[in-house]
Amino acid sequence: MSDYTPTGSPTTGSEGSSSTIRAEFGLIQTAIATKLEAGGALGTPTSGTLTNCTGLPAAGVTGTALVSAAIGTTVQAYDAQLTDVAGLTPTNDGVIIGNGVNFVVESGATLKTSLGLTIGTDVQAYDANTAKLDVDQAWSGAQRGTITTDNDGSFDMNAANNFKCTAAGSLALTFTNITAGQSGNILFINGGNHAITAAATTKVAAGTLTAISVTGTYLLGYFTDGTNVYVAATGAMS
């Protein structure tokens, strides 16, 4: 690639033939075209105005730099889905979500359906009367627990708080899945002077065991500290 070099014909202030002038302009045109094809006509960019250009640098310059574009590396490659996103309307409370084909904006009931959220099934419905585990509660309605029948004298604390036991033979009062803080009652019925003992973790007065070993109906109350279960009993109830 060569720069344009004047031929000197015609000389300054002299006349020249049209063919000579056309030839000179042809040289100028060729030089410009050569520069453009080689990338040298625009020259080196600086922050602001391009002046005294000698070519675009491969890696660009600082400031408002012009750099060689590498699609997918220095510039974002075309993506139809990005075009879809750019065309979405930023609706108030709208959420961008895929529908299996394109990205769309959804809100309200439509969005809940897309997310698979059914109030009362997947998420708890709002209820001002919902009790919280870490807040003191003032109960205005009756609270009831299920009564679990267990006639072998082994009471699973995961099953219930309140039990009913009709002893058909000798047995040892035993508790499983002992959980600190749990308490409850046992309606205990001794059907025929069956001897009643207690497991090592069941703490009960010896006199109480003797009393409930006699035929009768008794109400046992219990409380556990997480290690042992403490039991007290009423006398025989008529």
C-alpha positions as CSV (number, residue, x, y, z in Angstrom):
1,M,0.0,0.0,0.0
2,S,1.5,3.4,-1.0
3,D,0.5,6.9,-0.3
4,Y,-0.6,9.3,-3.0
5,T,2.4,11.1,-4.6
6,P,1.6,14.1,-6.9
7,T,3.0,13.8,-10.4
8,G,3.7,17.5,-10.6
9,S,1.7,17.8,-13.8
10,P,0.2,20.3,-14.4
11,T,2.4,22.6,-12.4
12,T,0.9,25.2,-10.1
13,G,-0.6,28.1,-12.0
14,S,-0.4,26.4,-15.3
15,E,-3.0,24.8,-17.5
16,G,-3.3,21.1,-18.1
17,S,-5.2,18.9,-20.4
18,S,-8.3,17.2,-19.2
19,S,-6.7,13.9,-19.6
20,T,-3.8,14.9,-17.4
21,I,-6.2,16.2,-14.7
22,R,-8.3,13.0,-14.9
23,A,-5.2,10.9,-14.5
24,E,-4.1,12.9,-11.4
25,F,-7.6,12.4,-9.8
26,G,-7.4,8.8,-10.7
27,L,-4.2,8.4,-8.7
28,I,-5.9,10.2,-5.8
29,Q,-8.9,7.9,-6.0
30,T,-6.7,4.8,-6.2
31,A,-4.7,5.8,-3.1
32,I,-7.9,6.5,-1.1
33,A,-9.4,3.1,-2.1
34,T,-6.2,1.3,-1.3
35,K,-6.1,2.9,2.2
36,L,-9.8,2.0,2.9
37,E,-9.4,-1.6,1.8
38,A,-6.3,-2.0,4.0
39,G,-8.0,-0.4,7.0
40,G,-5.5,2.4,7.2
41,A,-7.6,5.4,6.1
42,L,-9.3,6.0,9.4
43,G,-6.2,6.0,11.4
44,T,-5.7,5.7,15.2
45,P,-8.7,6.7,17.4
46,T,-8.3,8.8,20.5
47,S,-10.7,9.8,23.1
48,G,-12.8,12.3,21.3
49,T,-12.0,13.1,17.6
50,L,-10.2,10.9,15.1
51,T,-7.2,12.8,13.8
52,N,-4.1,12.0,11.8
53,C,-5.5,8.5,11.3
54,T,-3.2,5.7,10.4
55,G,-5.4,2.6,11.2
56,L,-7.5,1.0,13.9
57,P,-5.6,-0.8,16.6
58,A,-6.4,-4.4,17.1
59,A,-7.0,-4.1,20.9
60,G,-8.4,-0.5,20.9
61,V,-7.3,2.3,23.2
62,T,-8.5,3.7,26.6
63,G,-11.2,6.3,26.9
64,T,-14.0,6.1,24.4
65,A,-12.1,3.4,22.7
66,L,-12.9,1.7,19.4
67,V,-11.9,-2.0,19.5
68,S,-12.0,-4.9,17.1
69,A,-15.4,-6.6,17.6
70,A,-15.3,-10.4,18.4
71,I,-18.9,-11.6,18.4
72,G,-19.5,-13.6,21.5
73,T,-16.4,-12.3,23.2
74,T,-16.3,-8.5,23.1
75,V,-19.8,-8.0,21.8
76,Q,-23.0,-10.0,22.6
77,A,-23.9,-12.4,19.8
78,Y,-27.4,-12.2,18.5
79,D,-29.9,-14.2,20.5
80,A,-33.6,-14.4,19.7
81,Q,-34.6,-14.9,23.3
82,L,-32.7,-11.8,24.3
83,T,-34.7,-9.9,21.7
84,D,-37.9,-11.4,23.3
85,V,-36.8,-10.2,26.7
86,A,-36.0,-6.7,25.4
87,G,-39.5,-6.5,23.9
88,L,-41.3,-7.3,27.2
89,T,-43.3,-4.5,28.9
90,P,-42.0,-3.8,32.5
91,T,-45.5,-4.3,34.0
92,N,-45.8,-3.3,37.6
93,D,-45.4,-6.4,39.8
94,G,-44.7,-8.5,36.7
95,V,-42.2,-11.3,36.8
96,I,-40.2,-12.7,33.8
97,I,-40.8,-16.4,33.5
98,G,-40.4,-19.0,30.8
99,N,-43.5,-20.6,29.4
100,G,-41.7,-23.4,27.6
101,V,-41.3,-21.4,24.3
102,N,-40.4,-17.8,25.2
103,F,-40.0,-15.5,28.1
104,V,-43.2,-13.7,29.2
105,V,-44.2,-11.3,32.0
106,E,-46.8,-12.7,34.4
107,S,-48.3,-11.6,37.7
108,G,-51.1,-12.4,40.0
109,A,-53.1,-15.6,39.6
110,T,-51.4,-16.4,36.3
111,L,-48.0,-16.3,37.9
112,K,-49.2,-18.4,40.9
113,T,-50.4,-21.0,38.5
114,S,-47.2,-21.1,36.5
115,L,-45.2,-21.5,39.8
116,G,-47.5,-24.3,40.9
117,L,-48.6,-22.5,44.0
118,T,-52.1,-23.2,45.3
119,I,-53.0,-21.4,48.4
120,G,-54.2,-23.8,51.0
121,T,-52.3,-26.6,49.3
122,D,-48.8,-25.6,48.6
123,V,-48.7,-22.5,50.7
124,Q,-50.4,-21.6,54.0
125,A,-53.5,-19.5,53.5
126,Y,-53.6,-16.3,55.5
127,D,-55.5,-16.6,58.8
128,A,-55.3,-14.0,61.5
129,N,-56.0,-16.7,64.1
130,T,-53.1,-18.9,63.1
131,A,-51.1,-19.8,66.3
132,K,-47.4,-19.3,66.3
133,L,-45.0,-21.5,68.2
134,D,-42.8,-18.7,69.6
135,V,-45.7,-16.4,70.7
136,D,-47.9,-16.5,73.8
137,Q,-51.4,-17.6,72.8
138,A,-54.7,-16.5,74.4
139,W,-57.0,-19.4,73.4
140,S,-60.6,-18.5,72.8
141,G,-61.6,-21.9,71.5
142,A,-61.4,-25.4,73.0
143,Q,-58.2,-27.3,72.4
144,R,-58.5,-31.1,72.2
145,G,-56.0,-33.9,71.8
146,T,-56.6,-37.3,70.4
147,I,-56.9,-40.2,72.9
148,T,-54.7,-43.1,71.9
149,T,-55.5,-46.6,73.2
150,D,-52.5,-48.6,74.2
151,N,-53.1,-51.6,76.4
152,D,-49.6,-52.9,76.7
153,G,-48.5,-50.1,79.0
154,S,-45.9,-48.7,76.5
155,F,-46.8,-45.2,75.5
156,D,-45.4,-43.6,72.4
157,M,-45.1,-39.8,73.0
158,N,-45.0,-39.2,69.2
159,A,-48.5,-40.8,69.0
160,A,-50.4,-38.5,71.4
161,N,-50.4,-36.8,74.8
162,N,-53.4,-38.6,76.2
163,F,-53.8,-42.4,76.4
164,K,-56.2,-45.0,77.6
165,C,-54.8,-48.3,78.9
166,T,-56.8,-51.4,80.0
167,A,-54.4,-53.8,81.6
168,A,-55.2,-57.4,80.9
169,G,-52.1,-58.7,82.7
170,S,-49.0,-57.6,84.5
171,L,-47.1,-54.8,82.7
172,A,-44.5,-52.1,83.2
173,L,-45.3,-48.4,82.6
174,T,-43.0,-47.4,79.8
175,F,-42.6,-44.3,77.6
176,T,-40.9,-44.2,74.2
177,N,-39.8,-41.2,72.1
178,I,-39.5,-39.2,75.3
179,T,-39.6,-35.5,74.5
180,A,-38.7,-32.7,76.9
181,G,-41.7,-30.6,78.1
182,Q,-44.4,-33.1,77.0
183,S,-47.1,-33.9,79.5
184,G,-50.5,-35.6,79.4
185,N,-52.8,-38.1,81.1
186,I,-53.5,-41.8,81.0
187,L,-56.8,-43.3,81.9
188,F,-55.6,-46.5,83.4
189,I,-57.9,-49.4,84.1
190,N,-56.7,-52.5,86.0
191,G,-59.1,-55.2,85.2
192,G,-58.0,-57.8,87.7
193,N,-55.3,-57.0,90.3
194,H,-52.5,-57.2,87.7
195,A,-49.1,-56.3,89.1
196,I,-47.9,-52.9,87.7
197,T,-44.2,-52.0,87.6
198,A,-42.3,-49.1,86.0
199,A,-39.4,-48.9,83.5
200,A,-36.2,-47.3,84.7
201,T,-37.0,-44.0,83.0
202,T,-40.5,-43.9,84.5
203,K,-40.3,-42.3,87.9
204,V,-43.3,-43.1,90.1
205,A,-43.7,-43.6,93.9
206,A,-43.6,-47.2,95.1
207,G,-46.9,-46.7,96.9
208,T,-48.5,-45.5,93.7
209,L,-47.5,-48.7,91.9
210,T,-48.9,-50.8,94.7
211,A,-52.2,-48.8,94.6
212,I,-52.7,-49.1,90.9
213,S,-52.0,-52.9,91.0
214,V,-55.4,-53.3,92.6
215,T,-58.5,-53.6,90.4
216,G,-59.9,-50.2,89.6
217,T,-59.9,-47.2,87.4
218,Y,-57.2,-44.6,87.9
219,L,-56.1,-41.3,86.2
220,L,-52.3,-41.0,85.8
221,G,-50.7,-37.7,85.0
222,Y,-47.2,-37.5,83.6
223,F,-44.5,-34.9,82.7
224,T,-41.0,-35.4,81.2
225,D,-37.8,-33.5,81.3
226,G,-36.5,-35.3,78.2
227,T,-34.7,-38.0,80.2
228,N,-37.2,-39.4,82.7
229,V,-41.0,-39.4,82.8
230,Y,-42.6,-38.5,86.2
231,V,-45.9,-40.1,86.9
232,A,-48.5,-39.4,89.6
233,A,-51.9,-41.1,90.1
234,T,-55.3,-40.6,91.7
235,G,-56.8,-43.2,93.9
236,A,-59.3,-45.7,92.5
237,M,-62.2,-43.9,90.9
238,S,-65.7,-45.1,91.3
